[in-house]
Amino acid sequence: MTMRSFGLIRQCCNALVRVPLAREKSPVSLPISHLSRSLTTAAEALKITYDEKSEVATMHLCRKPVNGLSLEFITQISIALEKLENERSCRGVIISSGCDNVFCAGLDINEMLRPTPERLEIFWKTLQDMWLQLFTTRLMTVAAITGHCIAGGCLISSACDHRVMAPNFKIGLNEVKLGIVAPFWLVDSVKNLIGYRQTEWSLMKGHLFSSEDALRLGLVDKVVPQDQVVLQAEADMAEWLQVPDSARHLSKTLMRRDTVVRFRSGREADLKTFVNYIPKESIQKTLHSYVESLKSKK
Ligand SMILES: CC/C=C\C/C=C\C/C=C\CCC/C=C/C(=O)SCCNC(=O)CCNC(=O)[C@H](O)C(C)(C)COP(=O)(O)OP(=O)(O)OC[C@H]1O[C@@H](n2cnc3c(N)ncnc32)[C@H](O)[C@@H]1OP(=O)(O)O
């Protein structure tokens, strides 16, 4: 197999990104690595490889420990997706994880703890943009879910076209457990996969499905042993790419149109709700307790 790194992507991962710092009033330009709260540097957090023979890229999420979606990380993913989309030879992307037993633990909760209004607003807008990009991309997208896939993690997997998961992990929307509510566009994309009632009760309870239940419901498409997830994702991608790209993409656009129209008309209101809701003292308290409970379980 001929693998090469995407030079362009590597460049973009070290790029300057204009984002407000957590406790500053106005945006400043800094290398994104300065802003990362992760144990990994920005350059290490996202690795892209491209296989010329299959015309498939792999986007490896490696923001340790749990691929928490910080503003910088979401920005990196978004830039990488755009570059891949513009790379004419690239037909598909597999999203995989370099974190042990975790595909993605969702939003980096630190982004919502005592945030500045400026950063909070950019954070949410960037997340909305990344979701729309992934949900509508011309590329065939496959999520290789080798571990837990929670809330914002499920945002990524449910925006893809196909999902392969390892057994004995959890997937779903648990936002209510943090005292927050998943945005309507994320709920819609899960509802598109598992239907109204399963979405409603799991959302209200913050229930996370086992891999096996997720397979039964259609939240994932295959469950295979952990060490075979990426291989299976590659095999499934090859099968999907036998369908002509433009017909596949037009079919996807047709099926996702209502969700996209609803998103576009509601995104401004959704942004306002998010930036007003998160700083509330009661929400801050619940988020804080949740983070403490994560730390104290050790
Ligand atoms: C009326 C209202 C209307 C509208 C509402 C308005 C707005 C909507 C508002 C918000 C919508 C947000 C939508 C999306 C939200 C999210 O994604 S929130 C995140 C949800 N995710 C989780 O709850 C997962 C939490 N993590 C875990 O359960 C576990 O960590 C794990 C199962 C993923 C992995 O377990 P372990 O392998 O045992 O690892 P640890 O638990 O020890 O974790 C290691 C390390 O990482 C820290 N951490 C874990 N998850 C996160 C995270 N999401 N963000 C930041 N940090 C995280 C954890 O605390 C450990 O830290 P240390 O102790 O090592 O410092």
PDBQT file of the ligand as one rigid body, heavy atoms in Angstrom, charges set to zero:
ROOT
HETATM    1  C1  LIG A 301     -33.123  24.905  27.609  1.00  0.00    +0.000 C 
HETATM    2  C2  LIG A 301     -31.769  24.641  27.072  1.00  0.00    +0.000 C 
HETATM    3  C3  LIG A 301     -31.682  24.745  25.651  1.00  0.00    +0.000 C 
HETATM    4  C4  LIG A 301     -30.586  24.622  24.976  1.00  0.00    +0.000 C 
HETATM    5  C5  LIG A 301     -29.273  24.313  25.561  1.00  0.00    +0.000 C 
HETATM    6  C6  LIG A 301     -28.236  25.211  25.087  1.00  0.00    +0.000 C 
HETATM    7  C7  LIG A 301     -27.095  24.842  24.642  1.00  0.00    +0.000 C 
HETATM    8  C8  LIG A 301     -26.612  23.434  24.495  1.00  0.00    +0.000 C 
HETATM    9  C9  LIG A 301     -25.433  23.225  25.312  1.00  0.00    +0.000 C 
HETATM   10  C10 LIG A 301     -24.522  22.320  25.086  1.00  0.00    +0.000 C 
HETATM   11  C11 LIG A 301     -24.565  21.274  24.040  1.00  0.00    +0.000 C 
HETATM   12  C12 LIG A 301     -23.263  20.537  23.979  1.00  0.00    +0.000 C 
HETATM   13  C13 LIG A 301     -23.287  19.346  23.071  1.00  0.00    +0.000 C 
HETATM   14  C14 LIG A 301     -22.157  18.405  23.314  1.00  0.00    +0.000 C 
HETATM   15  C15 LIG A 301     -21.695  18.213  24.557  1.00  0.00    +0.000 C 
HETATM   16  C16 LIG A 301     -20.544  17.341  24.889  1.00  0.00    +0.000 C 
HETATM   17  O1  LIG A 301     -19.906  16.672  24.110  1.00  0.00    +0.000 OA
HETATM   18  S1  LIG A 301     -20.107  17.409  26.530  1.00  0.00    +0.000 SA
HETATM   19  C17 LIG A 301     -18.977  16.090  26.807  1.00  0.00    +0.000 C 
HETATM   20  C18 LIG A 301     -19.682  14.821  27.127  1.00  0.00    +0.000 C 
HETATM   21  N1  LIG A 301     -18.743  13.764  27.326  1.00  0.00    +0.000 N 
HETATM   22  C19 LIG A 301     -18.696  12.993  28.399  1.00  0.00    +0.000 C 
HETATM   23  O2  LIG A 301     -19.520  13.082  29.284  1.00  0.00    +0.000 OA
HETATM   24  C20 LIG A 301     -17.591  11.978  28.486  1.00  0.00    +0.000 C 
HETATM   25  C21 LIG A 301     -16.858  12.099  29.776  1.00  0.00    +0.000 C 
HETATM   26  N2  LIG A 301     -15.767  11.172  29.844  1.00  0.00    +0.000 N 
HETATM   27  C22 LIG A 301     -15.919   9.879  30.186  1.00  0.00    +0.000 C 
HETATM   28  O3  LIG A 301     -16.976   9.381  30.419  1.00  0.00    +0.000 OA
HETATM   29  C23 LIG A 301     -14.647   9.084  30.265  1.00  0.00    +0.000 C 
HETATM   30  O4  LIG A 301     -13.568   9.969  30.332  1.00  0.00    +0.000 OA
HETATM   31  C24 LIG A 301     -14.439   8.109  29.088  1.00  0.00    +0.000 C 
HETATM   32  C25 LIG A 301     -15.455   6.953  29.182  1.00  0.00    +0.000 C 
HETATM   33  C26 LIG A 301     -14.562   8.808  27.744  1.00  0.00    +0.000 C 
HETATM   34  C27 LIG A 301     -13.014   7.507  29.174  1.00  0.00    +0.000 C 
HETATM   35  O5  LIG A 301     -12.819   6.938  30.435  1.00  0.00    +0.000 OA
HETATM   36  P1  LIG A 301     -11.341   6.621  30.944  1.00  0.00    +0.000 P 
HETATM   37  O6  LIG A 301     -10.586   5.922  29.887  1.00  0.00    +0.000 OA
HETATM   38  O7  LIG A 301     -11.493   5.934  32.272  1.00  0.00    +0.000 OA
HETATM   39  O8  LIG A 301     -10.641   8.037  31.086  1.00  0.00    +0.000 OA
HETATM   40  P2  LIG A 301     -10.857   9.123  32.239  1.00  0.00    +0.000 P 
HETATM   41  O9  LIG A 301     -12.294   9.232  32.589  1.00  0.00    +0.000 OA
HETATM   42  O10 LIG A 301      -9.908   8.838  33.339  1.00  0.00    +0.000 OA
HETATM   43  O11 LIG A 301     -10.465  10.451  31.464  1.00  0.00    +0.000 OA
HETATM   44  C28 LIG A 301      -9.103  10.803  31.253  1.00  0.00    +0.000 C 
HETATM   45  C29 LIG A 301      -8.960  12.301  31.479  1.00  0.00    +0.000 C 
HETATM   46  O12 LIG A 301      -9.743  12.986  30.499  1.00  0.00    +0.000 OA
HETATM   47  C30 LIG A 301     -10.659  13.877  31.144  1.00  0.00    +0.000 C 
HETATM   48  N3  LIG A 301     -11.877  13.959  30.318  1.00  0.00    +0.000 N 
HETATM   49  C31 LIG A 301     -12.687  12.960  29.979  1.00  0.00    +0.000 A 
HETATM   50  N4  LIG A 301     -13.664  13.397  29.169  1.00  0.00    +0.000 NA
HETATM   51  C32 LIG A 301     -13.456  14.725  28.990  1.00  0.00    +0.000 A 
HETATM   52  C33 LIG A 301     -14.130  15.755  28.235  1.00  0.00    +0.000 A 
HETATM   53  N5  LIG A 301     -15.227  15.501  27.504  1.00  0.00    +0.000 N 
HETATM   54  N6  LIG A 301     -13.647  16.999  28.300  1.00  0.00    +0.000 NA
HETATM   55  C34 LIG A 301     -12.537  17.285  29.033  1.00  0.00    +0.000 A 
HETATM   56  N7  LIG A 301     -11.855  16.360  29.766  1.00  0.00    +0.000 NA
HETATM   57  C35 LIG A 301     -12.316  15.089  29.733  1.00  0.00    +0.000 A 
HETATM   58  C36 LIG A 301     -10.892  13.238  32.499  1.00  0.00    +0.000 C 
HETATM   59  O13 LIG A 301     -11.371  14.183  33.427  1.00  0.00    +0.000 OA
HETATM   60  C37 LIG A 301      -9.500  12.742  32.835  1.00  0.00    +0.000 C 
HETATM   61  O14 LIG A 301      -8.751  13.868  33.251  1.00  0.00    +0.000 OA
HETATM   62  P3  LIG A 301      -7.616  13.747  34.358  1.00  0.00    +0.000 P 
HETATM   63  O15 LIG A 301      -8.312  13.262  35.613  1.00  0.00    +0.000 OA
HETATM   64  O16 LIG A 301      -6.651  12.735  33.830  1.00  0.00    +0.000 OA
HETATM   65  O17 LIG A 301      -7.073  15.131  34.496  1.00  0.00    +0.000 OA
ENDROOT
TORSDOF 0
